[in-house]
């Protein structure tokens, strides 16, 4: 047909589809092997490979796109005028959420090697559609908080760790599985939850209260239950708010509006009003922050995992594109400057993965020393890894040129999603101040951190020098105002030293050498693609290339 010759497609990469997201990620596979009991390793690898093949399939990629293209809709009333406060999701959302539940992404607390296998699965699943990870994360994280009230834990834990997803609102006891959300933030307080004004009035039934107040952010509002902070007579307290009461009636859970968010658009985040809302106390009155803190720690780790997953997908897309795209007489991936950019991005991704899985392994271990490490390492990792996500996603999109700015490439969705985890569960300043608090009040956490970093002592002179500089910086904590003003710099250095220690011990020499030269040795510019060219950057890029 006349004119059709101009539409011949050449020099365009094939879609990155039909591959195993897990096994194509060498850094993730090695981390799982490193932190899993050899007796369980075959089972865990097989399980993650099944999930990886699903995540890399064209079908699930299409579902992810659909869930974002058709975002949730709020329905406050039915056609007759009855208040229902429901959110409608596209069918693709329910399919993806169901697969995430069936893959065991809420079962970590009841399975051997549960945290590591679940962390790796969460990192893989983020690469399909990060929006569904929100209810999966909160459901997973609610379990340790509920254990503060054994009767509630006995009732709810089997539902939360189920591998069956059932949509719709009805009494939780009638469902094969349940999902959880949480609502802590209020418009007047933000991260300062102690400023919350939602009031909790005790009822005649032991442990039962009536809540009155407003929550500024409540994600996944169609969940079966929520952990909520409110002011009881003895102070700030944690409560469980079921969406549907035991008799089948709807609890008072008034959805005022859905947030119009930058990213994470497939997931609903709502403002909710409590007006005589029935709730059960979790833990002691006045100990709300202490009760819910383990949930916060678990969701903060999921922020690290989620950002590591987003970075991995961005890097995979960039390397895949450049491996198939020709320009200026050769493949883009073989051009020295593009190779430098890709290697720089790959370093960031691998360092994030290694750190995230190390923290998951500490959760599985559960020893006093590992818990002390988590107290300091989780906010440190949450601060740094989540902040690195946005620049990685933007640079990866640029590797695709104009194609990366087009919605169909998938990179714009990654770019929009990339800042979320830095804000979620306490923005950067909150994390940095939390690190300072741990350093001052819990010296055993610093001992555990230094012991972990010290396992690589003598292996790389740049790492040793960075540790020495870090120790000098830790000596300035006495002046509270000065310490706070420098907190971000301190936490950044702690994160880089911890990542460097892990890569020196476990990554291939070319990866560890390049990381230490750039991130710790100062041989690095202010933008990606400024690595020292004398290093083996081709090997770093080749390691990050996904199989397709």
C-alpha positions in Angstrom: 0.0 0.0 0.0 1.3 3.4 -0.9 2.9 5.3 1.9 3.2 2.3 4.3 7.0 2.0 3.8 7.4 5.0 6.1 5.9 3.1 8.9 8.4 0.2 9.0 9.6 -0.1 12.6 13.4 -0.4 13.0 15.8 0.1 15.8 13.2 -0.2 18.5 13.8 -2.6 21.4 11.4 -5.4 22.0 9.2 -5.2 25.1 10.8 -6.3 28.3 8.1 -9.0 28.9 7.9 -12.8 29.3 10.9 -13.0 31.7 11.5 -14.0 35.3 11.8 -10.8 37.3 13.4 -12.7 40.2 16.0 -14.9 38.5 17.0 -12.0 36.1 18.1 -10.0 39.1 21.5 -11.4 40.1 21.9 -9.2 43.1 18.5 -10.2 44.5 19.1 -13.9 43.8 22.4 -13.8 45.6 21.0 -12.0 48.6 18.2 -14.6 49.0 20.8 -17.4 48.8 23.0 -15.6 51.3 20.3 -15.1 53.9 18.2 -18.3 53.5 18.8 -21.6 55.3 20.2 -24.1 52.7 17.5 -26.6 53.7 14.9 -24.2 52.5 16.7 -22.6 49.6 15.2 -24.7 46.8 11.7 -24.2 48.0 12.2 -20.4 48.4 13.9 -20.0 45.0 11.1 -22.0 43.3 8.5 -19.9 45.0 10.1 -16.6 44.0 10.7 -17.8 40.5 7.0 -18.5 40.1 6.2 -15.0 41.3 9.0 -13.6 39.1 7.6 -15.2 36.0 4.1 -13.8 36.8 5.5 -10.4 37.4 7.4 -10.4 34.1 4.4 -11.6 32.1 2.8 -9.3 29.5 -0.6 -10.1 31.1 0.3 -8.7 34.5 2.1 -5.8 33.0 -1.1 -4.9 31.2 -3.1 -5.2 34.5 -0.7 -2.8 36.1 -1.2 -0.3 33.4 -5.0 -0.7 33.5 -5.1 -0.2 37.3 -3.4 3.1 36.8 -5.3 4.2 33.8 -8.6 3.6 35.6 -8.0 4.9 39.2 -10.4 4.2 42.1 -13.6 6.1 42.4 -15.3 7.2 45.7 -19.0 6.4 46.1 -20.3 8.0 49.3 -24.0 7.0 48.7 -25.9 4.4 46.8 -28.6 5.2 44.2 -31.3 5.5 47.0 -29.3 8.0 49.1 -28.0 5.5 51.7 -24.5 6.3 52.9 -22.2 3.5 51.9 -18.7 5.0 51.8 -17.2 2.6 49.3 -14.4 2.8 46.7 -14.7 1.1 43.4 -11.5 -0.3 41.8 -10.8 -1.5 38.3 -10.9 -5.3 38.0 -7.2 -5.3 37.3 -6.6 -4.0 40.8 -8.4 -6.9 42.4 -6.6 -9.4 40.2 -3.2 -8.0 41.2 -4.0 -7.7 44.8 -5.3 -11.3 44.9 -2.1 -12.5 43.3 0.0 -10.6 45.8 -2.0 -12.2 48.7 -1.8 -15.7 47.2 2.0 -15.3 46.8 2.4 -15.0 50.5 3.2 -11.3 50.8 1.4 -11.1 54.1 2.5 -14.4 55.6 6.1 -13.6 56.8 5.3 -14.0 60.5 4.1 -17.6 60.2 6.6 -19.1 57.8 10.3 -20.2 58.1 12.6 -17.7 56.5 9.4 -15.7 56.3 10.9 -12.2 56.3 13.6 -12.8 53.6 11.3 -14.7 51.2 8.6 -12.2 51.7 11.0 -9.2 51.3 12.3 -10.6 48.0 8.8 -11.2 46.8 7.7 -7.7 47.8 10.7 -6.3 45.8 9.6 -8.3 42.8 6.0 -7.4 43.1 6.6 -3.7 43.4 7.9 -3.9 39.8 4.4 -5.0 38.5 2.3 -2.2 40.2 3.4 -0.5 43.4 -0.1 0.6 44.4 -1.2 -2.8 45.5 1.9 -3.0 47.8 0.3 -0.5 50.2 -2.5 -2.8 51.5 -0.1 -5.8 51.4 2.5 -3.9 53.4 0.0 -2.6 56.1 -1.6 -6.1 56.5 1.9 -7.6 57.0 2.9 -4.9 59.4 -0.2 -5.0 61.5 0.6 -8.5 62.9 3.3 -7.5 65.4 1.2 -4.5 66.6 -1.8 -6.7 67.2 0.3 -9.1 69.3 0.2 -6.4 72.0 -3.4 -7.6 72.6 -3.2 -11.4 72.6 -7.0 -11.9 72.2 -7.1 -9.6 69.2 -4.1 -11.3 67.7 -5.7 -14.7 68.1 -8.8 -13.5 66.3 -7.2 -11.5 63.5 -3.8 -13.0 62.8 -5.1 -16.1 60.9 -7.0 -13.7 58.6 -4.1 -11.4 58.0 -1.7 -14.2 57.2 -4.2 -16.0 54.9 -3.3 -16.5 51.2 -6.9 -15.9 50.1 -8.2 -12.5 49.0 -11.9 -11.7 48.9 -13.1 -8.3 47.8 -16.1 -6.6 49.3 -17.2 -5.5 52.8 -18.7 -8.0 55.2 -17.9 -9.2 58.7 -14.3 -10.3 58.8 -15.2 -13.6 60.5 -17.1 -14.6 57.4 -14.1 -14.0 55.0 -11.3 -16.4 54.3 -8.8 -13.6 54.6 -8.6 -10.0 55.6 -6.6 -6.9 54.8 -5.5 -4.1 57.1 -4.8 -0.4 56.8 -3.9 2.3 59.3 -4.8 5.9 60.0 -2.4 8.0 62.2 -1.9 11.3 60.4 -4.1 14.3 61.1 -4.2 17.6 59.3 -3.0 19.6 62.2 -0.2 17.3 63.2 1.3 15.5 60.3 4.2 13.3 61.5 3.7 14.7 65.0 1.2 12.1 66.0 1.2 13.1 69.6 -0.6 16.2 68.5 -3.6 14.0 67.4 -7.0 15.2 68.5 -9.2 12.3 67.6 -10.9 11.4 70.9 -11.6 7.9 72.2 -14.5 7.5 74.8 -14.6 4.2 76.7 -17.8 2.2 76.4 -19.4 -0.2 78.9 -18.0 -3.2 77.0 -14.4 -3.9 78.2 -11.8 -2.7 75.7 -14.4 -1.0 73.5 -14.4 2.7 72.7 -16.2 5.2 70.6 -14.0 7.4 68.3 -14.7 11.0 67.1 -12.3 12.8 64.9 -10.7 13.2 61.4 -7.8 11.4 59.7 -6.0 13.2 56.9 -4.5 10.1 55.3 -6.0 6.7 55.3 -4.7 4.4 52.5 -6.6 1.4 51.2 -9.9 2.4 52.8 -11.7 -0.7 51.6 -9.6 -2.8 54.0 -11.3 -5.0 56.6 -9.7 -3.3 59.6 -7.5 -0.4 60.6 -5.1 0.5 63.3 -5.8 4.0 64.5 -4.3 6.4 67.1 -6.6 8.4 69.3 -6.6 10.2 72.6 -8.1 8.1 75.4 -8.4 9.3 79.0 -4.9 8.1 79.8 -3.3 9.5 76.6 -2.6 8.5 73.0 -3.7 4.9 72.4 -3.8 2.4 69.6 -7.2 1.1 68.4 -8.5 -1.5 66.0 -11.4 -0.1 63.9 -13.2 -2.8 61.9 -14.9 -1.7 58.7 -17.9 -3.9 59.3 -19.2 -4.8 62.7 -19.8 -8.3 63.9 -23.6 -8.0 63.4 -23.0 -7.2 59.7 -23.7 -3.4 60.0 -21.3 -0.9 58.7 -19.1 0.9 61.2 -19.1 4.7 61.0 -16.3 5.2 58.5 -17.1 8.4 56.6 -15.0 8.8 53.5 -14.8 12.5 52.8 -12.7 12.5 49.6 -9.9 10.6 47.8 -6.5 12.2 47.5 -5.5 13.2 44.0 -1.9 12.0 44.2 1.2 12.5 42.1 1.7 8.7 41.8 0.5 5.5 43.4 -2.7 6.3 41.6 -4.1 2.8 41.4 -4.3 2.8 45.3 -7.0 4.9 47.1 -5.9 7.2 49.9 -8.8 8.9 51.7 -9.7 11.4 54.3 -11.9 9.7 56.8 -14.2 11.0 59.5 -15.0 9.1 62.7 -18.3 10.1 64.4 -19.2 7.5 67.0 -17.0 4.9 65.4 -16.7 1.6 67.3 -13.1 0.5 68.1 -11.2 -2.0 70.2 -8.2 -0.9 72.2 -4.8 -2.5 71.3 -2.3 -2.4 74.1 -2.5 -0.2 77.1 -4.1 3.3 77.3 -1.5 6.0 76.8 1.0 3.6 75.1 -0.3 4.1 71.5 3.0 5.0 70.0 4.9 2.2 71.7 2.2 -0.3 70.5 2.1 0.8 66.9 5.9 1.4 66.6 6.6 -2.2 65.4 4.0 -1.7 62.6 5.8 1.5 61.7 9.2 -0.2 61.6 7.8 -2.9 59.3 6.3 -0.5 56.9 9.5 1.6 56.9 11.4 -1.5 55.8 8.8 -2.0 53.1 9.5 1.6 52.0 13.1 0.5 51.5 12.1 -2.7 49.7 9.6 -0.8 47.5 12.2 1.8 46.5 14.7 -0.9 45.8 12.1 -2.6 43.6 11.3 0.6 41.7 15.0 1.3 41.1 15.6 -2.3 39.9 12.7 -2.0 37.4 14.0 1.4 36.2 17.5 0.1 35.7 16.3 -3.1 34.0 14.2 -1.1 31.5 17.2 1.3 30.8 19.7 -1.5 30.3 17.3 -3.5 28.2 16.6 -0.5 26.0 20.3 0.4 25.5 21.2 -3.2 24.8 18.8 -3.3 21.8 19.1 0.3 20.6 21.7 1.3 18.0 23.1 4.9 17.7 26.2 6.4 16.2 27.4 3.1 14.7 26.9 0.7 17.6 24.7 -0.4 20.5 24.0 2.2 23.1 25.1 -0.1 25.8 28.6 -0.3 24.3 29.1 3.5 24.2 31.5 4.5 26.9 29.4 7.4 28.2 26.1 5.5 28.3 27.9 2.6 29.9 29.0 4.9 32.6 25.5 6.1 33.2 24.0 2.6 33.3 26.8 1.3 35.6 26.1 4.2 38.0 22.4 3.4 38.1 23.1 -0.3 38.5 25.3 0.4 41.5 22.6 2.4 43.2 20.1 -0.5 42.6 22.3 -3.3 43.8 23.4 -1.4 46.9 19.7 -0.8 47.8 18.8 -4.5 47.2 21.7 -5.8 49.3 20.8 -3.5 52.2 17.1 -4.2 52.1 17.6 -8.0 52.2 20.2 -7.7 55.0 17.6 -5.9 57.1 14.9 -8.6 56.3 17.4 -11.2 57.4 17.8 -9.4 60.7 14.1 -9.6 61.2 14.2 -13.3 60.7 17.1 -13.7 63.1 15.3 -11.8 65.9 18.3 -11.9 68.3 19.0 -9.0 70.6 22.0 -7.9 68.5 20.0 -8.0 65.3 17.1 -6.1 66.7 19.6 -3.5 68.0 21.0 -3.2 64.4 17.5 -2.7 63.0 16.7 0.1 65.4 19.4 2.2 63.8 19.7 0.7 60.3 16.0 0.8 59.4 15.6 4.6 59.6 19.0 5.0 58.1 18.1 2.9 55.1 14.6 4.4 54.9 16.2 7.9 54.7 18.8 7.1 52.1 17.4 4.4 49.8 14.0 6.1 49.3 15.8 9.4 48.5 17.9 7.7 45.8 14.8 6.3 44.1 13.6 9.5 42.3 16.9 10.5 40.7 17.5 6.9 39.5 14.0 6.7 38.0 14.4 10.1 36.2 17.9 9.2 34.9 16.7 5.8 33.7 13.8 7.5 31.8 16.4 9.7 30.1 18.3 6.7 28.9 15.3 5.9 26.7 15.3 9.4 25.3 12.0 10.7 24.2 10.5 7.2 24.5 11.1 7.4 28.2 8.8 10.4 28.5 6.0 8.6 26.8 3.4 6.9 29.0 3.5 3.6 27.1 7.1 3.0 28.1 6.1 2.6 31.8 8.9 4.9 32.9 6.6 7.9 33.7 4.7 5.7 36.1 8.0 4.8 37.8 9.0 8.4 38.0 5.7 9.4 39.5 5.9 6.6 42.0 9.5 7.2 43.0 9.1 10.0 45.6 6.4 8.2 47.6 8.4 6.0 49.9 10.5 8.9 51.0 7.4 10.7 52.3 5.5 7.6 53.5 5.9 6.6 57.2 7.9 9.8 58.0 9.8 12.0 55.6 13.5 12.4 55.5 13.8 14.7 58.5 11.8 12.4 60.7 14.1 9.5 59.8 17.2 11.5 60.4 16.0 12.7 63.8 15.0 9.1 64.7 18.6 8.0 64.0 19.8 10.8 66.3 17.4 9.6 69.0 18.6 6.0 68.7 22.3 7.1 68.9 21.7 9.0 72.1 19.3 6.7 73.9 20.2 3.2 72.7 24.0 2.9 72.5 23.6 -0.9 71.8 22.2 0.0 68.4 25.4 1.9 67.5 27.5 -1.1 68.8 25.5 -3.4 66.5 25.9 -1.1 63.6 29.6 -0.7 64.0 30.0 -4.5 64.4 28.1 -5.0 61.1 30.2 -2.5 59.3 33.4 -3.8 60.9 33.0 -7.2 59.3 34.5 -5.6 56.2 37.4 -4.0 58.0 40.6 -4.1 56.0 39.0 -5.2 52.7 39.0 -1.7 51.1 40.9 1.3 52.2 38.2 3.7 51.0 35.6 2.0 53.2 38.0 2.0 56.1 38.6 5.7 55.6 34.9 6.4 55.4 34.3 4.5 58.7 37.0 6.6 60.4 35.4 9.8 59.2 32.0 8.5 60.4 33.3 7.8 63.9 34.7 11.4 64.0 31.3 12.7 63.0 29.6 10.7 65.7 31.6 12.5 68.3 29.7 15.7 67.7 26.3 14.6 69.0 26.6 16.4 72.3 25.5 19.8 70.9 21.9 19.1 70.1 21.3 22.0 67.8 24.5 21.4 65.8 23.8 17.6 65.6 20.3 18.2 64.3 21.6 20.6 61.7 24.0 18.0 60.4 21.8 15.0 60.8 21.1 14.4 57.1 24.8 14.4 56.3 25.5 11.9 59.2 22.7 9.5 58.2 23.8 9.6 54.5 27.3 8.7 55.5 26.0 5.9 57.7 23.9 4.4 54.9 26.8 4.6 52.4 29.2 2.9 54.8 26.7 0.2 55.6 26.0 -0.4 51.8 29.7 -0.4 51.1 30.4 -2.9 53.8 27.8 -5.3 52.3 29.1 -4.9 48.8 32.7 -5.4 49.8 31.8 -8.6 51.5 29.3 -10.0 49.0 29.2 -8.3 45.6 31.6 -9.1 42.7 34.9 -7.1 42.9 34.0 -4.8 40.0 30.8 -3.7 41.8 32.4 -3.2 45.2 35.4 -1.4 43.7 33.2 1.0 41.7 30.9 1.7 44.7 33.8 2.4 47.1 35.7 4.6 44.5 32.6 6.7 43.8 30.4 6.8 46.9 33.1 6.5 49.5 36.3 7.6 47.8 35.0 10.8 46.3 35.8 9.9 42.7 32.4 10.9 41.5 30.5 13.9 40.1 27.1 15.4 41.0 25.2 13.5 38.3 24.9 9.9 37.2 27.5 8.9 34.6 30.5 10.4 36.4 32.2 7.2 37.6 35.9 6.8 37.2 36.3 5.4 33.7 39.3 3.2 34.6 37.1 0.7 36.3 35.3 -2.3 34.8 32.0 -0.6 34.1 31.0 -3.1 31.4 30.9 -5.9 33.9 28.7 -3.8 36.3 26.2 -3.1 33.4 26.2 -6.7 32.2 25.3 -7.9 35.7 22.3 -5.6 35.8 20.9 -6.7 32.4 17.6 -8.6 32.6 17.0 -11.6 30.5 14.2 -11.2 28.0 
